[in-house]
Amino acid sequence: MQQNIKETLVKAEKYYSIKRIYNKYKELSMVQVLDNRGRIYKCMFYDDNARLSSICVYNTTSGKEIQNVTYRSDGKTVSSIREFNKDNGKPISVKFFKEDGKTISSLIEYNDYGNEAKFSLYCDNGEVISSAI
């Protein structure tokens, strides 16, 4: 636990500020991590039960989202990870995970124009079951 606290403090110093946003019931709904210029680097969103629902990471220069990690209802297990081009914000890929949050169940890959280019479905051992272009 101490290591996590220390890492959090170091990261907070690097980005200078953390902004907490509460809903009308005074429950935490979002945490924003801002860089030294006040631009949003990361947003962590929480559900009505104060569990982490997603984390968005942004390119502070362009303001475009570069990654979105979505969590299952437990707030700990990864459900999907979306990757975006850091310059134009177009999607690169989306990985969907099985119930364990580690094993990929499917993958969507996009071309340079942001159009779906390939879909792959995986079995439990990581082998591709089917793939479509």
KOLMI-840346 format. One record per residue (C-alpha): residue number from 1; residue in three letters; chain; x negated, y, z. Coordinates in Angstrom, 1 decimal. Each point is the difference from the previous one (the first is absolute). Example, Ala and Ser with C-alpha at 12.3 -4.5 7.8 and 13.67 -1.06 7.14 Angstrom:
BEGIN
+-------+------+--------+--------+--------+--------+
| semar | finu | nudren |      x |      y |      z |
+-------+------+--------+--------+--------+--------+
|     1 |  ALA |      A |  -12.3 |   -4.5 |    7.8 |
|     2 |  SER |      A |   -1.4 |    3.4 |   -0.7 |
+-------+------+--------+--------+--------+--------+
# end
This chain:
BEGIN
+-------+------+--------+--------+--------+--------+
| semar | finu | nudren |      x |      y |      z |
+-------+------+--------+--------+--------+--------+
|     1 |  MET |      A |    0.0 |    0.0 |    0.0 |
|     2 |  GLN |      A |   -2.8 |    2.4 |    0.9 |
|     3 |  GLN |      A |   -1.6 |   -0.4 |   -3.5 |
|     4 |  ASN |      A |    3.3 |    0.9 |   -1.7 |
|     5 |  ILE |      A |    0.3 |    3.1 |    2.1 |
|     6 |  LYS |      A |   -3.6 |    1.0 |   -0.8 |
|     7 |  GLU |      A |    0.5 |   -0.5 |   -3.7 |
|     8 |  THR |      A |    3.2 |    2.0 |    0.0 |
|     9 |  LEU |      A |   -1.7 |    2.9 |    1.8 |
|    10 |  VAL |      A |   -2.9 |    0.0 |   -2.5 |
|    11 |  LYS |      A |    2.4 |    0.0 |   -3.0 |
|    12 |  ALA |      A |    2.0 |    2.8 |    1.6 |
|    13 |  GLU |      A |   -3.1 |    2.1 |    0.4 |
|    14 |  LYS |      A |   -0.9 |   -0.5 |   -3.6 |
|    15 |  TYR |      A |    3.4 |    1.2 |   -1.3 |
|    16 |  TYR |      A |    0.4 |    2.6 |    2.8 |
|    17 |  SER |      A |    3.7 |   -0.3 |    0.6 |
|    18 |  ILE |      A |    2.8 |   -2.4 |    0.6 |
|    19 |  LYS |      A |    3.6 |    1.2 |   -0.3 |
|    20 |  ARG |      A |    2.8 |   -2.0 |    1.6 |
|    21 |  ILE |      A |    3.6 |    0.5 |   -1.3 |
|    22 |  TYR |      A |    3.0 |   -1.1 |    2.1 |
|    23 |  ASN |      A |    3.6 |   -0.6 |   -1.1 |
|    24 |  LYS |      A |    3.0 |    1.7 |    1.5 |
|    25 |  TYR |      A |    0.0 |   -2.6 |    2.9 |
|    26 |  LYS |      A |   -3.5 |    1.0 |    0.9 |
|    27 |  GLU |      A |   -1.4 |   -3.3 |   -1.3 |
|    28 |  LEU |      A |   -3.2 |   -0.2 |   -2.0 |
|    29 |  SER |      A |    0.8 |   -0.3 |   -3.7 |
|    30 |  MET |      A |   -3.3 |    1.0 |   -1.7 |
|    31 |  VAL |      A |   -3.6 |    0.7 |    0.7 |
|    32 |  GLN |      A |   -2.0 |    2.1 |   -2.5 |
|    33 |  VAL |      A |   -3.8 |    0.0 |    0.0 |
|    34 |  LEU |      A |   -1.3 |    3.2 |   -1.5 |
|    35 |  ASP |      A |   -3.5 |    0.7 |   -1.5 |
|    36 |  ASN |      A |   -2.0 |    3.0 |    1.0 |
|    37 |  ARG |      A |    1.8 |    2.2 |   -2.6 |
|    38 |  GLY |      A |    3.5 |   -0.9 |    1.4 |
|    39 |  ARG |      A |    0.8 |   -2.4 |   -2.8 |
|    40 |  ILE |      A |    1.8 |   -3.3 |    0.7 |
|    41 |  TYR |      A |   -2.4 |   -3.0 |   -0.2 |
|    42 |  LYS |      A |    2.3 |   -2.6 |    1.5 |
|    43 |  CYS |      A |    3.6 |   -0.3 |    1.2 |
|    44 |  MET |      A |    1.2 |   -2.8 |    2.3 |
|    45 |  PHE |      A |    3.8 |   -0.5 |    0.0 |
|    46 |  TYR |      A |    1.9 |   -1.6 |    2.9 |
|    47 |  ASP |      A |    3.5 |   -1.6 |    0.0 |
|    48 |  ASP |      A |    2.7 |    0.7 |    2.5 |
|    49 |  ASN |      A |   -1.5 |   -2.5 |    2.4 |
|    50 |  ALA |      A |   -3.4 |    1.8 |    0.0 |
|    51 |  ARG |      A |   -1.7 |   -2.7 |   -2.1 |
|    52 |  LEU |      A |   -2.3 |    0.8 |   -2.8 |
|    53 |  SER |      A |    1.8 |   -0.4 |   -3.3 |
|    54 |  SER |      A |   -2.5 |    1.4 |   -2.5 |
|    55 |  ILE |      A |   -3.3 |    1.8 |   -0.5 |
|    56 |  CYS |      A |   -0.6 |    2.3 |   -2.9 |
|    57 |  VAL |      A |   -3.5 |    1.2 |   -0.9 |
|    58 |  TYR |      A |   -0.5 |    3.1 |   -2.2 |
|    59 |  ASN |      A |   -2.7 |    1.5 |   -2.2 |
|    60 |  THR |      A |   -0.5 |    3.3 |    1.9 |
|    61 |  THR |      A |   -1.2 |    1.7 |   -3.2 |
|    62 |  SER |      A |    2.9 |   -0.8 |   -2.3 |
|    63 |  GLY |      A |    2.6 |   -0.7 |    2.6 |
|    64 |  LYS |      A |    0.9 |   -3.3 |   -1.7 |
|    65 |  GLU |      A |    0.8 |   -3.1 |    1.9 |
|    66 |  ILE |      A |   -2.7 |   -2.6 |   -0.5 |
|    67 |  GLN |      A |    1.2 |   -2.8 |    2.3 |
|    68 |  ASN |      A |    3.2 |   -1.1 |    1.7 |
|    69 |  VAL |      A |    0.0 |   -2.8 |    2.5 |
|    70 |  THR |      A |    3.4 |   -1.3 |    1.1 |
|    71 |  TYR |      A |    0.5 |   -2.1 |    3.1 |
|    72 |  ARG |      A |    2.6 |   -2.5 |    1.0 |
|    73 |  SER |      A |    2.5 |    0.7 |    2.8 |
|    74 |  ASP |      A |   -2.5 |   -1.0 |    2.6 |
|    75 |  GLY |      A |   -2.1 |    3.1 |   -0.9 |
|    76 |  LYS |      A |   -3.2 |   -2.1 |   -0.2 |
|    77 |  THR |      A |    0.3 |   -2.4 |   -2.9 |
|    78 |  VAL |      A |   -0.7 |    1.3 |   -3.5 |
|    79 |  SER |      A |    2.8 |   -0.4 |   -2.5 |
|    80 |  SER |      A |   -1.5 |    1.7 |   -3.0 |
|    81 |  ILE |      A |   -2.8 |    2.3 |   -1.2 |
|    82 |  ARG |      A |    0.4 |    2.4 |   -2.8 |
|    83 |  GLU |      A |   -3.1 |    1.5 |   -1.6 |
|    84 |  PHE |      A |    0.2 |    3.2 |   -2.1 |
|    85 |  ASN |      A |   -2.5 |    1.8 |   -2.3 |
|    86 |  LYS |      A |   -1.7 |    2.7 |    2.2 |
|    87 |  ASP |      A |    0.1 |    2.6 |   -2.7 |
|    88 |  ASN |      A |    3.4 |   -0.3 |   -1.8 |
|    89 |  GLY |      A |    2.0 |   -2.0 |    2.6 |
|    90 |  LYS |      A |    1.0 |   -2.7 |   -2.4 |
|    91 |  PRO |      A |    0.4 |   -3.5 |    1.4 |
|    92 |  ILE |      A |   -2.8 |   -2.4 |   -0.3 |
|    93 |  SER |      A |    1.3 |   -3.1 |    1.8 |
|    94 |  VAL |      A |    2.4 |   -1.3 |    2.6 |
|    95 |  LYS |      A |   -0.8 |   -3.0 |    2.1 |
|    96 |  PHE |      A |    2.8 |   -1.7 |    1.9 |
|    97 |  PHE |      A |   -0.9 |   -2.3 |    2.9 |
|    98 |  LYS |      A |    1.5 |   -3.1 |    1.5 |
|    99 |  GLU |      A |    1.3 |    0.0 |    3.6 |
|   100 |  ASP |      A |   -3.5 |   -0.3 |    1.4 |
|   101 |  GLY |      A |   -0.9 |    3.4 |   -1.4 |
|   102 |  LYS |      A |   -3.2 |   -1.3 |   -1.5 |
|   103 |  THR |      A |    0.9 |   -2.4 |   -2.8 |
|   104 |  ILE |      A |    0.9 |    1.6 |   -3.2 |
|   105 |  SER |      A |    3.4 |   -1.1 |   -1.4 |
|   106 |  SER |      A |    0.1 |    2.1 |   -3.1 |
|   107 |  LEU |      A |   -1.9 |    2.7 |   -1.8 |
|   108 |  ILE |      A |    1.1 |    2.7 |   -2.5 |
|   109 |  GLU |      A |   -2.7 |    1.7 |   -2.0 |
|   110 |  TYR |      A |    0.5 |    3.2 |   -2.0 |
|   111 |  ASN |      A |   -1.7 |    1.4 |   -3.1 |
|   112 |  ASP |      A |   -1.6 |    3.4 |   -0.3 |
|   113 |  TYR |      A |    3.4 |    1.6 |   -0.8 |
|   114 |  GLY |      A |    1.6 |   -1.3 |    3.2 |
|   115 |  ASN |      A |    2.1 |   -2.7 |   -1.8 |
|   116 |  GLU |      A |    0.2 |   -3.6 |    1.3 |
|   117 |  ALA |      A |   -2.6 |   -2.0 |   -1.8 |
|   118 |  LYS |      A |   -0.2 |   -3.3 |    1.8 |
|   119 |  PHE |      A |    2.0 |   -1.9 |    2.7 |
|   120 |  SER |      A |   -1.6 |   -3.0 |    1.9 |
|   121 |  LEU |      A |    1.7 |   -2.3 |    2.4 |
|   122 |  TYR |      A |   -2.3 |   -1.9 |    2.5 |
|   123 |  CYS |      A |    0.4 |   -3.3 |    1.9 |
|   124 |  ASP |      A |   -1.2 |   -0.4 |    3.6 |
|   125 |  ASN |      A |   -3.5 |   -1.1 |   -0.9 |
|   126 |  GLY |      A |   -0.6 |    3.2 |   -2.0 |
|   127 |  GLU |      A |    0.4 |   -1.5 |   -3.5 |
|   128 |  VAL |      A |    2.1 |    1.8 |   -2.5 |
|   129 |  ILE |      A |    3.3 |   -1.9 |   -0.6 |
|   130 |  SER |      A |    1.1 |    2.2 |   -2.9 |
|   131 |  SER |      A |   -1.1 |    3.1 |   -1.7 |
|   132 |  ALA |      A |    1.8 |    2.2 |   -2.5 |
|   133 |  ILE |      A |   -1.1 |    2.9 |   -2.1 |
+-------+------+--------+--------+--------+--------+
# end
